[in-house]
Amino acid sequence: MTRADGAGIRGEARTRFPQELAELIRPELPSLTEEIIAEIRRAIPEYARPMDGPYGRVLRMGVGQALSTFVDLIVDPTAPHDHRDRVCRKLGEYEAAEGRSLDSLQAAYRIGVHVAWRRAVELGARHSISAEVMSQLADAVFGYIDDLASLSTDGYQRAKSRSSASQDEWRQRLLRLILEQPAVPRRAIVDLAELVGWPLPQQVRIVAIAPPVVARLALPANALADLKAAEPHLLLPGEVEGHQRTALEACLAGRPAAVGIKVPLAEAADSLHWARRALALSRSGAISAGKLIFCDDHLLTLWLSEDRLLKLLARQQFASLGGLSERQQQRLTDTLAVWLETGGKAAEVAERLKVHPQTVRYRMRILERVLGGQLNDPDSRFAMEVVLRARRLNEESPRPASELGAEASLSRPE
């Protein structure tokens, strides 16, 4: 497969086939496209990604374009095929951008031609196509797939020749693959890691860095980084202790950053989530720390800041307050929060809230009446305290309006 001159169908197979053959083949193309795609995704892990993403669109476009152009060319060998050529070269460029060899794409071509020829044989038998025409069609099919592979090889080599900083780009791409959600097949990560010479670690931490990163950082040799992202971050294998911590602080040069929790490599996206959350809480003052924050030191605060389940817990614990106005709910829950923290000392609650002790007792009588036995149940008391602490934390930490949910009214039913 050395030619990449954009030939239509090569060699003796440039025979013009009867129009009737094309009319038999064209109705098969939609289902044949799906069959080829399914077989490629089943056999090649790198292509087994969601079909509604970039990979799916590229794969479907490539297969569909190749098949439709083939039918055009067997009827008229001079038919235009510039678009097909561009698509095939793009597929090669895509493999280079992914940091892979051409092995997977070549395997996909082999799978595609075998599935297509199997369908052609079935079609020939169904319509009693002569052995002579089927022989010529075989030459056309297998010659055509060689041309497609040559075009992709040409695109791959062109992309490689344009890459002046391929190692850095591939390491950045590796980090993106590791963090991609839904998770990509592990084989794709293993192949790219081998290409860039990065040993796959068992455990990792992700560091979220306050943007923008304007200067090139002197990163540890084993780090992967995406510093040009809107939210810059880097991956560090293993622990960040002792000299590793000192080295990290030195490379960050005083820029605010948060080190995520240590997780298995496959869960790196979770570490990044918590690191970004810690960085946001430090900006709001909910986390008081130096320039370098470690999520391990703030696990309770981080847990309380995740309010998806806490909203459900709030509705469960405070459903009985739903008949009160929002202002009444706010006063009562503010009082209850301090009452739980102080162990039920009315005088201390009054002092902290700047109200009279009798006001505290009045509010607590309302709460006892409305909440019933919840105040005397240890599990309910704990749950209510968790909800109220989380609400206070979230009020201190500004978030988008879409995340505020039921904050204004803890008990408003949906």
RAPE-V933879 format. One record per pair of residues at least 12 apart in sequence whose C-alpha atoms are under 7 Angstrom apart, sorted by the first residue. I is the first residue (numbers start at 1). J is the second residue. D is the distance in whole Angstrom. If there is no record, write none. Layout:
i->I j->J d->D
i->I j->J d->D
//
This chain:
i->1 j->146 d->6
i->1 j->149 d->7
i->1 j->150 d->5
i->2 j->150 d->6
i->3 j->147 d->7
i->3 j->150 d->6
i->4 j->147 d->7
i->4 j->150 d->5
i->4 j->151 d->5
i->4 j->154 d->6
i->6 j->85 d->6
i->6 j->151 d->7
i->7 j->147 d->7
i->8 j->73 d->7
i->8 j->77 d->6
i->8 j->81 d->7
i->9 j->73 d->7
i->9 j->77 d->7
i->9 j->140 d->6
i->9 j->143 d->7
i->9 j->144 d->5
i->10 j->143 d->6
i->10 j->144 d->7
i->13 j->136 d->6
i->13 j->139 d->5
i->13 j->140 d->5
i->14 j->77 d->6
i->16 j->74 d->6
i->16 j->75 d->5
i->16 j->76 d->6
i->16 j->77 d->7
i->17 j->74 d->6
i->17 j->75 d->5
i->18 j->75 d->6
i->19 j->75 d->6
i->22 j->71 d->6
i->22 j->75 d->7
i->29 j->67 d->7
i->33 j->63 d->6
i->33 j->64 d->6
i->36 j->112 d->5
i->36 j->115 d->6
i->40 j->108 d->6
i->40 j->111 d->6
i->44 j->104 d->7
i->45 j->185 d->6
i->45 j->187 d->7
i->46 j->185 d->6
i->46 j->187 d->7
i->46 j->188 d->5
i->49 j->184 d->7
i->62 j->87 d->6
i->62 j->88 d->7
i->65 j->84 d->6
i->66 j->84 d->6
i->69 j->81 d->7
i->69 j->84 d->7
i->85 j->151 d->7
i->88 j->148 d->6
i->88 j->151 d->6
i->88 j->152 d->5
i->89 j->151 d->5
i->89 j->152 d->4
i->89 j->154 d->6
i->89 j->155 d->4
i->90 j->155 d->6
i->91 j->152 d->6
i->92 j->152 d->4
i->92 j->153 d->6
i->92 j->155 d->5
i->92 j->156 d->4
i->93 j->155 d->5
i->93 j->156 d->5
i->93 j->159 d->5
i->95 j->156 d->7
i->96 j->156 d->6
i->96 j->159 d->6
i->96 j->160 d->6
i->98 j->173 d->7
i->99 j->170 d->6
i->99 j->192 d->6
i->100 j->191 d->7
i->100 j->192 d->6
i->106 j->149 d->7
i->109 j->145 d->7
i->113 j->145 d->7
i->167 j->196 d->6
i->170 j->196 d->7
i->171 j->196 d->7
i->171 j->224 d->6
i->172 j->224 d->6
i->172 j->225 d->6
i->172 j->226 d->6
i->174 j->189 d->7
i->174 j->192 d->6
i->174 j->193 d->7
i->175 j->224 d->6
i->175 j->225 d->7
i->177 j->189 d->7
i->178 j->268 d->7
i->179 j->268 d->6
i->179 j->269 d->5
i->201 j->237 d->6
i->201 j->265 d->7
i->202 j->264 d->6
i->202 j->265 d->6
i->203 j->237 d->6
i->203 j->238 d->5
i->203 j->262 d->6
i->203 j->263 d->5
i->203 j->264 d->4
i->203 j->265 d->5
i->204 j->235 d->7
i->204 j->236 d->6
i->204 j->237 d->4
i->204 j->238 d->5
i->204 j->262 d->5
i->204 j->263 d->6
i->204 j->264 d->6
i->204 j->265 d->6
i->204 j->268 d->7
i->205 j->235 d->6
i->205 j->236 d->5
i->205 j->237 d->6
i->205 j->238 d->7
i->205 j->259 d->7
i->205 j->260 d->5
i->205 j->261 d->6
i->205 j->262 d->5
i->205 j->263 d->7
i->205 j->268 d->7
i->205 j->271 d->6
i->206 j->233 d->7
i->206 j->234 d->6
i->206 j->235 d->5
i->206 j->236 d->6
i->206 j->259 d->6
i->206 j->260 d->5
i->206 j->268 d->7
i->206 j->271 d->6
i->206 j->272 d->5
i->206 j->275 d->7
i->207 j->233 d->5
i->207 j->234 d->5
i->207 j->235 d->6
i->207 j->257 d->7
i->207 j->258 d->6
i->207 j->259 d->4
i->207 j->260 d->6
i->207 j->272 d->7
i->207 j->275 d->6
i->208 j->232 d->6
i->208 j->233 d->4
i->208 j->234 d->7
i->208 j->257 d->6
i->208 j->258 d->5
i->208 j->259 d->7
i->208 j->272 d->7
i->208 j->275 d->5
i->208 j->276 d->6
i->209 j->231 d->7
i->209 j->232 d->5
i->209 j->233 d->6
i->209 j->256 d->6
i->209 j->257 d->4
i->209 j->258 d->7
i->210 j->232 d->7
i->210 j->255 d->7
i->210 j->256 d->6
i->210 j->257 d->6
i->211 j->231 d->6
i->211 j->232 d->6
i->213 j->227 d->6
i->217 j->251 d->6
i->217 j->252 d->7
i->218 j->251 d->5
i->219 j->251 d->6
i->222 j->236 d->7
i->223 j->235 d->6
i->223 j->236 d->5
i->224 j->236 d->7
i->254 j->291 d->6
i->255 j->291 d->6
i->256 j->291 d->4
i->256 j->292 d->6
i->257 j->279 d->6
i->257 j->291 d->6
i->257 j->292 d->5
i->257 j->293 d->6
i->258 j->275 d->5
i->258 j->278 d->6
i->258 j->279 d->6
i->258 j->292 d->6
i->258 j->293 d->4
i->258 j->294 d->6
i->258 j->295 d->7
i->259 j->275 d->6
i->259 j->293 d->6
i->259 j->294 d->5
i->259 j->295 d->6
i->260 j->272 d->6
i->260 j->274 d->6
i->260 j->275 d->4
i->260 j->294 d->7
i->260 j->295 d->5
i->261 j->295 d->6
i->261 j->296 d->6
i->275 j->295 d->7
i->278 j->295 d->7
i->278 j->302 d->7
i->281 j->397 d->6
i->284 j->396 d->7
i->284 j->397 d->5
i->284 j->398 d->7
i->286 j->393 d->7
i->286 j->396 d->6
i->286 j->397 d->6
i->304 j->390 d->5
i->305 j->390 d->6
i->305 j->393 d->7
i->305 j->394 d->6
i->310 j->387 d->6
i->311 j->406 d->7
i->314 j->387 d->6
i->314 j->410 d->6
i->314 j->411 d->7
i->315 j->410 d->6
i->315 j->411 d->5
i->315 j->412 d->7
i->315 j->413 d->7
i->317 j->384 d->6
i->318 j->410 d->6
i->318 j->411 d->5
i->319 j->411 d->5
i->319 j->412 d->7
i->320 j->370 d->6
i->320 j->371 d->6
i->321 j->370 d->7
i->321 j->411 d->6
i->322 j->411 d->5
i->322 j->412 d->5
i->326 j->409 d->6
i->332 j->363 d->6
i->335 j->360 d->7
i->337 j->385 d->6
i->337 j->388 d->6
i->340 j->385 d->7
i->346 j->360 d->6
i->346 j->361 d->7
i->391 j->407 d->7
//
